[in-house]
């Protein structure tokens, strides 16, 4: 039977199916050493601060909050969830364990790596700089990195929308820098003419992060902290770095038919600009609310961010299928999803347990159904 695993060596792009034996081999090679946990030693997950009696009691409230809690508990969701409608918080709570080994529950304030959701923060930063006249998304890449091969053909908007044609860099063990990452990306030829196809690559946002640093004269992390986190009131968010690799408080787990494996992050530099933010579900919901109100960028810029530029429905750092704006992140045992609907319903799911049968979209669909029923 296959296990689902996203190796830290692949950055933050997509989950990959592994056989049980392959999963074990990858985990042994690429994770921070941790103990394996037998399923028989795992306590049934429950909502932090919420009695298991909620499931069996005949006195369950008919309130929307309790209906959502009942659904999450009965499906053994492990993570933190926020549901907001019309600016009213319906749910902001943790479920299951942030650390099975230490028997620590997930809470509303538990922090999780959000992987590719990082990209929307970088895209918003780029749009802020455009509004300030520091750059233009229709500028060629060569304006900022003169020696980049075919840089005169690659517009910044192609990087933002994954239509550049560039390839991912070859990874090297140990520390590196944003400039070194860009040099590695430069070595690989284009897969197609820029602007003609859609091909999701983390490398696009690594380059954007490097350009942002060149334009602002400050680090990407410092810029996002000052111009997004602080403005949105995100007080429990930060960055995964070599110096501080694990300030987040949850452990990510991969579950196969026999055991559960804690999965660490081996090289934070692989996540630069594309997956190095950690946050809480509440903070991520604050970002969504603040962005959609036009408080981080103008409404004109927001329209550019939301406009789909390919059949993938991807705009600039976010997907737009017409009724909902969203993005998803997967890294090791973590999976994250945030959705903002036209009726101003907002759902954030930050999970720290992944297995073959897990479906974060199904969970969000069920929550939305409860909200609208």
Helices and strands as residue ranges (DSSP letters): E 2-5, G 8-10, E 16-19, H 20-30, E 36-38, G 39-41, H 53-56, H 64-74, E 79-85, E 88-95, E 97-99, E 104-105, E 112-113, G 115-117, H 118-131, G 141-143, H 156-160, H 178-186, H 203-216, H 220-224, I 225-229, H 230-232, E 238-239, E 252-255, E 259-263, G 268-271, E 277-279, H 281-292, H 299-306, E 319-320, E 324-331, E 334-341, E 345-351, E 353-355, H 360-372
